Amino acid sequence: MKWAVLNRQSLVFKVFFSFLVIILLFSVFNLLSVHLFNQSVQNEIIQYNRLILKNTVERYQTHIERVKTLLFDIYMNEQVVAFNRKLHRKTEAEIDYWKAGDVVKSVRSPAYNPMFFLNNLFLYFDSRSLIVEKEGTVEAEMLFSQFYESDAYPLSYWKEQMNRNSNYVLHPEATFTVSTVNSSVDVQLIPFSFRATSSNYMLIALLDARALQEAFYGIDNRHFMIVTQDGSLLYRSSDTLSANDIPVFANGKEYGLVGNYYFFIERTADLTYVTAVPYANIASQVRNASLLLLLICIVSIVIGVFASVFFSRKINRPVKQMVTSIMRRDPVKLQSAILEFDLIHQNIYELMKEKETIQKDLTGKRSLLTSFGYINKLKAITSDINEWKDIAEMDEPFVIVLYQLHFKTRTVASSQMQTDRMAYYIQEYINVVISERMPSSHTFQIENNQILSLIRAEEIPGALDETLTMLKEILDRDQSYFLVTIAVSSIYGQAADLNDAYRQVLKLAEQARPLDETQVIREYRRVPAHPVLTVPQEQELYANLQAGNHLFCIAFMERILDQLDKKEASLQQLRELALGVIVRVAKMLEPYGEDADSSMRQTQLELMQECCTIEQFKQFLAQLLHTAGAIIQSRKQGEDPTIAFVMDYVENRFAEDLSLDLLADKLNLSVAYLSVYIKEKTGANFSEHINAVRISKAKEMLLDTDLSVKEISLRIGYRNVTSFIRMFKKITGIPPGEYRKSKMFESGVGEMP
């Protein structure tokens, strides 16, 4: 080691020096990173808090608009308006308070809906000092003094609000003591009221302030405040800061350090949202991260130096022995722990000897190896060696014809024949037909599914076209057992070009179209790009499959196949697409047990190999996706009686005016709960299930009946034919009229216009 270090040209010195340079570069990089980190981390934290505040503002504003819409809808409800009219116009004896039950129902459902974060909803009728809330009716004085008691919002406050001019008002947050028969609890609520001008009743929504903050902002040591236009405090997360503590930044700046807090401000048309983050938190994060990075950097440098010394010596010793052995041409076994060095050293001498032998052998056999080595060694052709010598010595133009066989294994298995015997008989027959018309041709079998004919160019004119036409007619008679793709190469000048000719016919054979007949391919055609699904398409397909929505998946794949067929995709491309779907579906089914084992994948691959036409690929993928969707859906649904009832109801009454309200009433559930339950259990909305069943029935009617599109629309439950056409095109990709024509054209019943 010492002499190697002194010698700057030695391997160990260069390796060790290289390690040190790398360590130095990484150390400089780490130190620079720490320096830049200290400068930028604070800005990153500031931007992070600004982004959080912006997202919070968007959520609050969206929710406020949602509650506004809710208040307006309830306020203008026919039953509410009618009940108010009775209270205002009739005497106490004439009022039927039992009618208030309908008003209670209109308030109860949204009050219990968790989406609105409401504690309660009050309809305050000033003419009778009456409150209608989610539990029933109560006198206003009793409600605000016993059940919802707040110093900030007594009954007198709401009476004063009856004289205001504005419609919607957000009132500052206050503590309400909410009392029930068994308990009493203090709750932070934000009243949100609505009153139409000159009206004698008001709708008050009590927003749960703490629940809103948890949902839209989060709970941590940051301070959150909402301030109105007049500077009054609408809500604050803690009592530490008040509206007076909020700074005013010059030049429209929306954040800055004031005192011990970083303030972030976001303004809207009506409200100002403020976040105050303690500066000590930010400084502590920066300091801890910097110390950790420095410690990691120091430890890495120490470890790197020791590792450099160790590996430099470990690499140098066997390399030195190897070089010495090569120079002496006397290899000896190395005493090295590096197996690769040992193996290299042991084989160097043998490789040198083999090199000399191979060079001598190649000198005499260069021509034969160049011409036929590719096919002989890779394809293991068995034929008469004299015939190969004749071909090798051929020095005139020729053409290669490849016969690619595709056996239909199911039909072949039922006939109790072996594919190798069938291939042998086909090769013998082709040999007879070709040799009768072109005597100097050579026909031989390369693989179980490949036959090759080599024909001299002088025999080609006229005879080859006529012979291939006759072969096509005869081979098509057995298309129930096998299909043949015949690829004809260009004319090549000499035997040395045999490799290029063979590669050409292989590529030509890959361009075969998905047809159930023998195809003769002479030249390249334009084919679409590699048929792969885009990332959004994959996500859409497998998300619906994961949800058990196999009807959408089947229609989706049919559209993809139709698009590829219009672009004249090859059979090979369709198989590659189907193979990708099989692999992804099998991967998706792995968590569901034995249905996703290797035998299932192998079975699907064998079934896919049987597909020769677009319709067969559609049927195969439809069955695959249907099976996979059924497995996933059955595992998700299990024996859920509620889902079973919903699915059965939709399947049998799809033509009726179905609604979640109707089903929820039959199941004695709330509409909101049933909607979320169906989505969670099946992965699709209730409306998506209805549309999927209706469009499936529509496809059957389009093919099996002569009914018009409008009549079919009415029969499956669509009252508007435009809505039906739009939904049909969304699911299948084409309008219903075009779907009927395309299917008739494919089945031979009619022709496309």
GUKOLDREN-172782 format. One line per 4 residues: for each residue x, z, y of C-alpha. Coordinates in Angstrom, 2 decimals, always signed. Each point is the difference from the previous one (the first is absolute). Layout:
X,Z,Y | ...
***
This chain:
+0.00,+0.00,+0.00 | +2.83,+0.88,+2.39 | +1.81,-3.31,-0.35 | -3.28,-1.89,+0.34
-0.82,+1.76,+3.24 | +3.40,-0.90,+1.41 | -0.47,-3.66,-0.92 | -2.55,-1.42,+2.42
-0.50,-3.13,-2.14 | -1.10,+1.99,-3.08 | -3.59,+0.01,-1.21 | -0.38,+3.76,+0.19
+1.11,+0.07,+3.65 | -2.37,-2.78,+0.99 | -2.92,+1.56,-1.89 | +0.67,+3.46,+1.45
+0.46,-1.42,+3.50 | -3.24,-2.01,-0.36 | -1.87,+3.16,-1.03 | +1.36,+1.86,+3.03
-1.01,-2.82,+2.35 | -3.51,+0.01,-1.44 | -0.20,+3.79,+0.34 | +1.21,-0.25,+3.59
-2.53,-2.68,+0.86 | -2.83,+2.00,-1.51 | +1.18,+3.14,+1.80 | +0.04,-1.79,+3.35
-3.39,-1.42,-0.76 | -1.40,+3.44,-0.88 | +1.44,+1.63,+3.11 | -1.35,-2.79,+2.16
-3.36,+0.37,-1.71 | -0.05,+3.73,+0.77 | +0.85,-0.72,+3.64 | -2.70,-2.65,+0.32
-2.42,+2.20,-1.89 | +0.42,+2.81,+2.53 | -0.76,-2.45,+2.79 | -2.96,-1.75,-1.59
-1.75,+2.58,-2.16 | -1.64,+1.62,+3.01 | -1.38,-3.38,+1.10 | -1.25,-0.59,-3.53
-1.80,+3.34,-0.02 | -1.51,-0.80,+3.40 | -1.23,-3.40,-1.21 | -1.34,+1.61,-3.17
-2.03,+2.53,+2.00 | -1.26,-2.72,+2.34 | -1.15,-2.06,-2.96 | -1.76,+3.01,-1.54
-1.79,+0.66,+3.29 | -1.02,-3.65,+0.38 | -1.43,-0.06,-3.52 | -1.80,+3.29,+0.69
-1.56,-1.42,+3.17 | -1.21,-3.09,-1.86 | -1.61,+2.16,-2.68 | -1.66,+2.35,+2.51
-1.31,-2.90,+2.10 | -1.32,-1.81,-3.06 | -1.74,+3.15,-1.19 | -1.52,+0.66,+3.42
-1.45,-3.52,+0.02 | -1.31,+0.54,-3.53 | -1.72,+3.23,+1.03 | -1.41,-1.71,+3.10
-1.63,-2.61,-2.21 | -1.36,+2.73,-2.29 | -1.48,+1.94,+2.92 | -1.63,-3.10,+1.42
-1.53,-1.00,-3.36 | -1.46,+3.48,-0.63 | -1.18,+0.36,+3.61 | -1.87,-3.33,-0.19
-1.40,+0.68,-3.49 | -3.73,-0.81,-0.08 | -0.89,+3.34,-1.59 | +2.02,+1.93,+2.59
-1.59,-1.92,+2.88 | -3.49,+0.48,-1.48 | +0.52,+3.75,-0.54 | +1.26,+0.42,+3.59
-3.05,-1.87,+1.29 | -2.29,+2.44,-1.84 | +1.87,+3.03,+1.33 | -0.15,-1.32,+3.54
-3.56,-1.24,+0.13 | -2.02,+2.25,-2.32 | -0.90,+3.63,+0.22 | +1.49,+2.65,-2.23
-3.08,+0.05,-2.22 | +0.00,-3.79,-0.44 | +3.64,-0.24,-1.10 | +0.56,-0.44,-3.74
+3.40,+1.65,-0.52 | +0.04,-1.13,-3.61 | +0.90,-3.44,+1.32 | +3.34,+1.46,+1.07
+1.11,-0.32,-3.63 | +0.58,-3.75,+0.49 | +2.12,+0.74,+3.07 | +2.01,+2.58,-1.96
+0.81,-2.66,-2.64 | +1.35,-2.36,+2.66 | +2.33,+2.77,+1.22 | +0.99,+1.53,-3.34
+1.70,-3.01,-1.62 | +2.56,-0.68,+2.78 | +0.50,+3.73,+0.59 | +1.17,+0.43,-3.58
+2.02,-3.24,-0.04 | +3.71,+1.02,-0.07 | +0.98,-3.25,+1.74 | -1.39,+1.30,+3.33
+1.72,+3.45,-0.12 | -3.19,+1.62,+1.30 | -0.92,+3.67,-0.25 | -3.61,-0.72,+0.98
-2.30,-2.33,+1.94 | -2.64,+1.38,+2.46 | -3.02,-1.86,+1.37 | -0.94,+2.14,+3.03
-3.57,-0.60,+1.24 | -0.11,+1.62,+3.44 | -3.78,-0.21,+0.42 | -0.55,+2.44,-2.89
+3.47,+1.65,-0.03 | +0.22,-1.11,-3.62 | +3.12,-0.88,-2.05 | -0.02,-2.28,-3.06
+3.21,+0.37,-2.04 | +1.22,-0.76,-3.53 | -1.73,+3.05,-1.53 | -3.35,-0.36,+1.79
-1.53,+1.00,+3.34 | +0.69,+3.08,+2.11 | -0.67,+1.23,+3.50 | +2.77,-0.92,+2.40
+0.44,+3.55,+1.28 | +0.38,+1.37,-3.53 | +2.45,-2.72,-1.05 | +2.42,+0.46,+2.90
-0.24,+3.80,+0.02 | +0.06,+0.75,-3.73 | +1.13,-2.95,-2.14 | +2.37,-1.97,+2.29
+1.07,+2.56,+2.59 | +2.55,-0.98,+2.64 | +0.73,+1.47,+3.41 | +0.82,-3.46,+1.31
-3.16,-1.70,-1.26 | -3.13,+2.19,+0.30 | -3.46,-1.53,+0.14 | +0.10,+0.00,+3.80
+2.99,-2.37,-0.11 | -1.93,-2.57,-2.01 | -3.03,+0.33,+2.24 | +2.24,-0.92,+2.96
+1.26,-3.02,-1.97 | -3.56,-1.37,-0.05 | +0.45,-0.83,+3.72 | +3.24,-1.98,-0.33
+0.25,-3.78,+0.62 | +2.58,-0.97,-2.65 | -0.99,-0.92,-3.55 | +2.97,+1.04,-2.16
+1.92,+3.19,+0.79 | +2.90,+1.59,-1.89 | +0.00,+3.72,+0.74 | +3.10,+2.21,-0.16
+0.80,+1.73,-3.27 | -1.33,+3.53,-0.39 | -0.28,+2.70,-2.64 | -3.42,+0.18,-1.67
-1.01,+2.93,-2.17 | -1.91,-1.75,-2.79 | -2.23,+2.48,-1.82 | -1.92,-0.38,-3.23
-1.93,+2.44,-2.14 | +3.11,+1.17,-1.85 | +2.89,-0.65,+2.33 | +1.21,-0.53,+3.52
+3.08,-2.04,+0.93 | +1.68,-1.18,+3.21 | +0.49,-3.77,+0.19 | +1.72,-2.15,+2.64
-2.48,-2.75,+0.91 | -0.09,-2.86,+2.51 | -3.59,-0.77,+1.12 | -0.79,-3.70,+0.49
-3.44,-0.62,+1.55 | -2.12,-3.04,+0.72 | -3.06,-0.23,+2.22 | -1.79,-3.05,+1.31
-0.80,-0.04,+3.70 | -3.30,+1.77,+0.87 | -0.45,+1.07,-3.62 | -1.19,+3.50,-0.88
+2.06,+0.42,-3.18 | +3.72,-0.01,-0.80 | +2.12,-0.57,-3.13 | +3.03,+2.32,-0.41
+2.75,-0.56,-2.61 | +2.33,+2.92,-0.70 | +3.37,-1.50,-0.99 | +2.29,+2.19,-2.12
+3.10,+0.10,+2.23 | +2.36,+1.38,-2.64 | -1.13,-2.53,-2.65 | +0.48,-2.85,+2.48
+3.54,+1.15,+0.77 | +0.89,+0.33,-3.69 | -1.37,-3.46,-0.78 | +1.34,-1.91,+3.01
+3.09,+1.90,+1.12 | +1.13,+2.59,-2.54 | +0.86,+3.68,+0.16 | +3.56,+1.04,+0.92
+1.92,+1.72,+2.79 | -0.71,-2.76,+2.52 | -2.59,+0.70,+2.69 | -2.87,-2.45,+0.44
-2.38,-0.21,+2.95 | -2.79,-2.27,+1.23 | -0.75,-0.05,+3.74 | -2.96,-1.61,+1.80
+0.20,-2.21,+3.11 | -0.60,+2.92,+2.35 | +2.96,+1.90,-1.50 | -2.02,+2.51,-1.98
+1.07,+0.86,-3.54 | -2.21,-1.49,-2.70 | +1.99,+1.32,-2.99 | +3.34,+1.66,-0.77
+1.52,+0.94,-3.35 | +1.40,+3.37,+1.20 | -0.14,+2.32,+2.98 | +3.73,-0.34,+0.77
-0.46,-2.83,+2.51 | -2.80,-0.85,+2.41 | -0.99,-3.01,+2.10 | +2.11,+1.36,+2.89
+3.14,-0.26,-2.15 | -0.38,-3.77,-0.42 | +2.55,-1.72,+2.28 | -0.60,-3.09,+2.13
+2.63,-2.67,-0.67 | +1.01,-2.47,+2.70 | -0.07,-3.80,-0.37 | -2.58,+0.12,-2.78
+2.39,+1.61,-2.50 | -1.84,+1.45,-2.99 | +2.53,+2.52,-1.37 | +2.78,+2.31,+1.15
+1.69,+3.39,-0.36 | -1.55,+2.74,+2.14 | +1.16,+3.57,-0.57 | +0.24,+0.70,-3.71
-2.32,-2.81,-1.10 | -0.01,-3.73,-0.35 | -3.34,-1.24,+1.30 | -1.57,-3.26,-1.23
-3.07,-1.37,+1.81 | -2.41,-2.79,-0.99 | -2.85,-0.93,+2.34 | -3.31,-1.75,-0.66
-2.84,-0.90,+2.32 | -1.66,+3.44,-0.32 | +2.52,+2.38,-1.56 | +3.68,+0.95,+0.05
+1.71,+1.04,-3.25 | +3.12,+2.21,+0.15 | +2.54,+1.14,-2.61 | +2.58,+2.69,+0.79
+2.94,+0.31,-2.44 | +2.38,+3.00,+0.32 | +3.43,-1.31,+0.99 | +1.68,+2.59,-2.24
-1.41,-1.78,-3.06 | +1.56,-3.33,+1.00 | +3.38,+1.53,+0.85 | +0.07,+1.90,-3.28
-0.76,-3.14,-2.02 | +2.77,-1.95,+1.75 | +2.57,+2.77,-0.46 | -0.76,+0.59,-3.70
+0.08,-3.70,-0.81 | +3.34,-0.46,+1.80 | +1.65,+2.90,-1.84 | -1.25,-1.24,-3.34
+1.32,-3.52,+0.65 | +3.42,+1.32,+1.04 | +0.24,+2.18,-3.10 | -0.92,-2.92,-2.25
+2.60,-2.18,+1.74 | +2.81,+2.55,-0.52 | -0.87,+0.57,-3.67 | -0.16,-3.77,-0.57
+3.48,-0.52,+1.51 | +1.56,+2.71,-2.19 | -1.62,-1.31,-3.17 | +0.92,-3.58,+0.92
+3.71,+0.81,+0.42 | +0.25,+1.77,-3.35 | -1.96,-2.77,-1.71 | +2.29,-2.63,+1.54
+3.12,+1.62,-1.42 | -1.56,+0.45,-3.43 | -1.37,-3.53,-0.39 | +3.08,-1.67,+1.48
+2.17,+1.54,-2.72 | -2.56,-0.68,-2.70 | -0.18,-3.71,+0.89 | +3.71,-0.49,+0.56
+1.29,+1.25,-3.38 | -1.88,-2.43,-2.33 | +0.47,-2.96,+2.36 | +3.73,+0.60,+0.05
+0.12,+0.09,-3.81 | -2.16,-3.14,-0.22 | +2.25,-1.99,+2.35 | +3.11,+1.09,-1.93
-1.57,-1.04,-3.29 | -1.02,-3.44,+1.33 | +3.44,-0.66,+1.39 | +1.55,+0.81,-3.40
-2.76,-1.83,-1.95 | -0.06,+3.00,-2.28 | -3.31,+1.85,+0.57 | -0.19,+3.57,-1.21
-2.95,+2.37,-0.13 | -0.52,+1.73,+3.34 | -0.39,+3.75,+0.30 | -2.76,-0.32,+2.61
-3.35,+1.69,+0.40 | -1.33,-3.19,+1.60 | -1.44,-1.99,-2.88 | -0.19,-3.26,+1.93
+3.76,-0.01,+0.70 | +0.71,+0.70,-3.65 | -2.24,-2.85,-1.21 | +1.42,-2.46,+2.54
+3.54,+0.81,-1.01 | -0.70,-0.34,-3.72 | -1.55,-3.44,+0.37 | +2.32,-1.65,+2.53
+2.49,-1.22,-2.58 | -2.73,-1.34,-2.32 | -1.65,-1.82,+2.90 | +3.24,-1.70,+0.93
+0.42,-1.27,-3.56 | -3.62,-1.16,-0.19 | +0.42,-1.80,+3.31 | +2.83,-2.11,-1.38
-2.00,-0.84,-3.14 | -3.15,-0.92,+1.93 | +1.89,-2.22,+2.43 | +1.44,-2.00,-2.90
-3.42,-0.27,-1.66 | -1.76,-1.06,+3.20 | +2.49,-2.74,+0.67 | -1.14,-1.91,-3.11
-3.71,+0.85,+0.10 | -0.77,-0.01,+3.70 | -2.44,-2.92,-0.13 | -2.10,+1.30,-2.90
-0.25,+3.54,+1.44 | -0.93,-1.29,+3.43 | -2.77,-2.25,-1.33 | -1.68,+2.12,-2.65
+1.34,+3.53,+0.15 | -2.93,+1.19,+2.11 | -2.66,-1.04,-2.51 | +1.99,+0.64,-3.21
+1.00,+3.55,+0.87 | -3.15,+1.17,+1.82 | -2.64,-1.74,-2.08 | +1.75,+0.00,-3.42
-1.17,-3.52,-0.86 | +0.23,-0.76,-3.72 | +0.55,-3.70,-0.62 | +2.33,-2.42,-1.75
+3.48,+0.24,+1.54 | +0.47,-3.75,-0.37 | -3.08,-0.57,+2.13 | +1.48,+2.24,+2.69
+3.27,-1.92,-0.10 | -1.92,-3.23,+0.56 | -1.73,+1.57,+3.01 | +3.25,+1.40,+1.34
+1.63,-3.41,-0.14 | -2.98,-1.71,+1.65 | +1.08,-1.61,+3.26 | -3.18,-1.65,+1.26
-3.07,+1.10,+2.05 | -2.56,+2.21,-1.73 | -3.18,+2.03,+0.58 | -0.97,+3.41,-1.44
-3.63,+0.79,-0.93 | -0.85,+3.69,-0.49 | -3.10,+1.06,-1.96 | -0.86,+3.60,+0.99
-2.43,+1.48,-2.55 | -2.51,+2.72,+0.84 | -1.68,+1.42,-3.12 | -3.41,+1.61,+0.22
+0.86,+2.91,-2.24 | -3.58,+1.12,-0.64 | -1.10,-3.37,-1.29 | +3.24,-0.47,-1.92
-0.37,+3.43,-1.60 | -3.54,-0.78,-1.11 | +1.27,-3.18,-1.70 | +2.61,+2.05,-1.92
+2.81,-2.29,+1.14 | +3.43,+0.94,+1.33 | +1.12,-1.26,+3.39 | +3.45,-0.97,-1.32
-1.56,-2.22,-2.67 | -2.36,-1.55,+2.55 | +2.95,-0.67,+2.35 | +1.90,-1.64,-2.86
-2.92,-2.32,-0.82 | -0.43,-0.89,+3.69 | +3.72,-0.80,+0.30 | -0.11,-2.19,-3.10
-3.03,-1.90,+1.30 | +1.54,-0.51,+3.46 | +3.21,-1.20,-1.64 | -1.92,-2.59,-2.04
-1.97,-1.29,+3.01 | +3.01,-0.15,+2.34 | +2.40,-1.54,-2.53 | -2.50,-2.73,-0.94
-0.04,-1.33,+3.57 | +3.51,+1.06,+1.09 | +2.20,-0.09,-3.15 | +3.19,+1.34,+1.60
-1.71,+3.17,+1.32 | +0.80,+3.49,-1.25 | -2.71,+2.70,-0.33 | +0.86,+3.57,-0.98
-1.43,+3.50,+0.34 | +1.75,+2.41,+2.37 | -2.16,+3.08,-0.37 | -3.27,+0.89,-1.68
-1.84,-1.29,+3.07 | +2.37,-2.74,+1.25 | +0.59,-3.52,-1.31 | +2.40,-2.44,+1.64
+0.27,-3.81,-0.16 | +3.06,-1.88,+1.27 | -0.80,-3.69,+0.70 | +2.35,-2.75,+1.09
-0.98,-1.54,+3.32 | -0.01,-3.54,-1.35 | -2.96,+0.87,-2.28 | -2.09,+1.71,+2.69
-1.78,-2.78,+1.96 | -3.66,-0.11,-1.08 | +0.53,+1.64,-3.37 | +0.41,+3.59,+1.23
-3.18,+0.05,+2.13 | -2.07,-1.51,-2.78 | +1.45,+2.40,-2.59 | -0.59,+3.12,+2.13
-3.58,-1.09,+0.74 | -0.68,-0.36,-3.72 | +1.66,+3.36,-0.71 | -2.18,+1.69,+2.63
-3.19,-1.36,-1.57 | +1.05,+1.15,-3.48 | +1.32,+3.42,+1.07 | -3.17,+0.72,+1.99
-1.98,-0.16,-3.25 | +1.62,+3.30,-0.98 | -0.28,+1.66,+3.41 | -1.94,+2.86,-1.58
+3.25,+0.96,-1.79 | +2.68,-0.87,+2.54 | +0.71,-1.75,+3.30 | +3.01,-2.18,+0.79
+1.73,-0.56,+3.32 | +2.09,-3.19,-0.08 | +2.76,-0.18,+2.63 | +1.93,-3.26,+0.52
+3.39,+0.11,+1.72 | +1.52,-2.55,+2.34 | +2.45,-2.59,-1.34 | +3.48,+1.50,-0.42
+3.18,-2.07,-0.28 | +2.02,+1.58,-2.83 | +0.04,+2.71,-2.66 | +1.87,+2.41,+2.28
-3.22,+0.24,+2.09 | -2.02,+1.39,-2.91 | +0.09,+3.53,+1.45 | -1.44,-1.16,+3.33
-2.70,-2.01,-1.76 | -1.02,+2.98,-2.12 | -0.21,+2.29,+3.03 | -2.15,-2.61,+1.78
-2.61,-0.23,-2.78 | -0.17,+3.81,-0.20 | -0.84,+0.17,+3.71 | -2.51,-2.85,-0.35
-1.72,+1.80,-2.88 | -0.41,+3.09,+2.19 | -2.16,-2.07,+2.38 | -2.77,-0.52,-2.57
-3.48,+0.56,+1.43 | -2.46,+2.49,-1.58 | -1.88,-2.63,-2.05 | -1.27,+0.11,-3.58
+1.64,-3.30,-0.99 | +3.36,-1.65,-0.59 | +1.81,-0.78,+3.27 | +2.69,-2.60,+0.66
+2.24,+0.88,+2.95 | +2.48,-2.54,+1.35 | +0.91,+1.23,+3.46 | +0.06,+3.10,+2.10
-3.07,+0.85,+2.01 | -0.54,+2.36,+2.85 | -1.02,+3.43,-1.25 | -0.93,+3.07,+2.06
+2.44,+2.80,+0.62 | +0.50,+2.75,-2.55 | -3.50,+1.49,-0.51 | +0.44,+3.62,+0.97
-2.52,+2.23,+1.74 | +0.86,+1.18,+3.49 | +0.45,+3.73,+0.55 | -3.46,+0.36,+1.68
-1.60,-2.01,-2.83 | +1.64,+2.22,-2.64 | -1.07,+3.12,+1.83 | -3.58,-1.25,+0.33
-0.20,-1.12,-3.65 | +1.46,+3.11,-1.57 | -1.79,+2.38,+2.38 | -3.34,-1.47,-1.12
+1.12,+0.06,-3.63 | +1.04,+3.65,+0.37 | -3.45,+0.66,+1.42 | -1.59,-1.64,-3.06
-1.41,-2.86,+2.12 | +0.74,-2.69,-2.58 | -2.60,-2.42,+1.39 | +1.96,-0.34,+3.23
+3.29,-0.38,-1.93 | -1.44,-2.77,-2.18 | -1.36,-1.90,+3.00 | +3.32,+0.50,+1.81
+2.04,-1.48,-2.87 | -2.45,-2.90,-0.39 | +0.60,-0.89,+3.64 | +3.78,+0.16,-0.50
-0.22,-2.25,-3.09 | -2.28,-2.48,+1.78 | +2.46,-0.19,+2.89 | +2.90,-0.63,-2.39
-2.02,-2.63,-1.85 | -0.71,-1.84,+3.26 | +3.75,+0.02,+0.67 | +0.58,-1.42,-3.52
+1.97,+2.99,-1.26 | +1.70,-0.42,-3.36 | -0.94,+1.73,-3.24 | +3.31,+1.87,+0.12
-0.79,+1.35,+3.47 | -3.42,+1.23,-1.12 | +1.60,+1.79,-2.93 | +2.51,+1.65,+2.32
-2.86,+1.18,+2.22 | -1.98,+1.31,-3.00 | +3.12,+1.70,-1.37 | +0.47,+1.84,+3.29
-3.63,+1.19,-0.08 | +0.38,+1.18,-3.62 | +3.15,+1.98,+0.80 | -1.53,+1.64,+3.08
-3.28,+0.83,-1.78 | +1.86,+1.48,-2.99 | +2.11,+2.07,+2.40 | -3.14,+1.19,+1.77
-1.61,+1.05,-3.30 | +3.00,+2.06,-1.15 | -1.43,+3.28,+1.33 | -3.20,-0.60,-2.01
+1.56,+0.27,-3.47 | +0.16,-2.29,-3.01 | -1.73,-2.94,+1.68 | +3.21,-0.71,+1.89
+2.48,+0.04,-2.90 | +2.30,-2.91,-0.90 | -2.38,-1.36,-2.63 | -2.71,-0.47,+2.63
+2.43,-1.89,+2.24 | +1.18,-2.14,-2.93 | -3.60,-0.80,-0.94 | -0.79,-1.12,+3.54
+3.14,-2.15,+0.11 | -1.04,-1.73,-3.23 | -3.48,-0.62,+1.37 | +1.49,-1.37,+3.23
+2.17,-2.46,-1.95 | -3.21,-1.45,-1.43 | -1.21,-0.98,+3.49 | +0.38,-3.69,+0.80
-2.59,-0.63,+2.73 | -1.09,+1.60,+3.25 | -3.25,+1.19,-1.57 | +1.86,+1.61,-2.89
+2.27,+1.82,+2.44 | -3.08,+1.17,+1.94 | -1.65,+1.26,-3.19 | +3.19,+1.74,-1.12
+0.60,+1.74,+3.35 | -3.70,+0.90,+0.30 | +0.09,+1.68,-3.41 | +3.29,+1.76,+0.80
-1.21,+1.31,+3.37 | -3.41,+0.94,-1.41 | +1.63,+1.99,-2.80 | +2.47,+1.69,+2.35
-2.72,+0.79,+2.53 | -2.20,+1.46,-2.71 | +2.85,+2.23,-1.25 | +0.76,+1.27,+3.49
-3.62,+0.46,+1.00 | -0.93,+1.75,-3.24 | +2.89,+2.43,+0.43 | -1.02,+0.66,+3.58
-3.72,+0.30,-0.60 | +0.06,+1.66,-3.42 | -3.52,+1.10,-0.78 | -1.02,+0.63,+3.59
-3.84,-0.08,-0.04 | -0.28,-0.52,+3.76 | +2.20,-3.13,-0.01 | -1.72,-1.28,-3.15
-3.40,+0.39,+1.70 | +1.19,-1.80,+3.16 | +1.60,-2.90,-1.92 | -3.05,-0.40,-2.26
-2.32,+0.11,+3.01 | +2.00,-2.69,+1.82 | +0.26,-2.21,-3.09 | -3.75,+0.09,-0.71
-1.37,-0.01,+3.57 | +2.52,-2.09,+1.89 | -2.77,-2.25,+1.39 | -1.77,+2.91,+1.69
+0.71,+1.47,+3.42 | +2.57,+2.54,-1.25 | +1.40,+2.70,+2.22 | +2.04,+3.17,-0.31
-2.89,+1.93,+1.54 | -2.23,-0.95,-2.93 | +2.57,+0.91,-2.66 | +0.98,+3.22,+1.77
-3.66,+1.04,+0.09 | -0.39,-0.72,-3.75 | +3.17,+1.96,-0.82 | -0.86,+2.80,+2.45
+3.31,-0.48,+1.81 | +0.95,-0.63,+3.60 | +0.73,-3.60,+0.99 | +3.48,+0.83,+1.31
+0.97,+1.90,-3.15 | -1.28,-2.75,-2.35 | +1.86,-2.69,+1.97 | +3.32,+1.88,-0.21
-0.62,+0.86,-3.67 | -0.57,-3.65,-1.03 | +3.12,-1.12,+1.89 | +2.12,+2.74,-1.59
-1.21,-0.60,-3.57 | -0.11,-3.82,-0.06 | +2.45,-1.03,+2.71 | -2.63,-2.15,+1.76
-2.78,+0.59,+2.51 | -3.66,-0.09,-0.99 | -0.53,-3.24,+1.94 | +2.96,-1.62,-1.80
-1.61,+0.75,-3.37 | -3.31,-1.53,+1.12 | +1.68,-3.14,+1.35 | +2.14,-0.42,-3.13
-3.06,+0.15,-2.30 | -2.07,-2.29,+2.22 | +2.72,-2.65,+0.32 | +0.59,+0.12,-3.77
-3.73,-0.64,-0.59 | +0.07,-2.75,+2.65 | +2.85,-1.81,-1.82 | -2.06,+0.05,-3.20
-3.07,-1.41,+1.79 | +2.04,-2.71,+1.73 | +1.22,-1.28,-3.39 | -3.08,+0.63,-2.17
-2.88,-0.91,+2.35 | -0.96,-2.66,+2.55 | -1.12,+2.56,+2.58 | +1.09,-0.61,+3.58
+2.54,+2.26,+1.70 | -2.76,+1.54,+2.11 | -2.18,+0.80,-3.04 | +2.94,+1.57,-1.82
+0.79,+2.03,+3.11 | -3.52,+1.47,+0.02 | -0.03,+0.67,-3.74 | +3.19,+2.04,-0.01
-0.99,+2.17,+2.98 | +1.34,-1.75,+3.13 | -2.70,-0.48,+2.61 | +2.27,-2.16,+2.15
+1.53,-3.10,-1.63 | +2.84,+0.01,+2.55 | +1.04,+3.48,-1.09 | -0.10,-1.13,-3.63
+2.22,-3.05,+0.65 | +2.47,+2.10,+2.00 | +0.27,+2.65,-2.76 | +0.24,-2.64,-2.76
+2.88,-1.72,+1.79 | +1.75,+3.33,+0.65 | +0.00,+0.90,-3.73 | +0.51,-3.45,-1.62
+1.85,-1.84,+2.76 | -2.51,-2.88,+0.26 | -3.68,-0.37,+1.07 | -2.67,+0.05,-2.76
-0.82,-3.71,+0.31 | +3.63,-1.03,-0.40 | +0.37,+2.46,-2.91 | -2.93,-1.65,-1.85
+1.39,-3.51,+0.57 | +3.53,+0.93,-1.09 | -1.22,+1.63,-3.22 | -2.24,-3.00,-0.78
+2.93,-2.32,+0.58 | +2.28,+2.02,-2.26 | -2.56,+0.00,-2.82 | -0.62,-3.75,+0.35
-3.63,+0.41,+1.11 | +0.50,-1.49,+3.43 | +2.62,-1.32,+2.36 | +1.51,+1.39,+3.11
-1.18,-1.78,+3.14
***
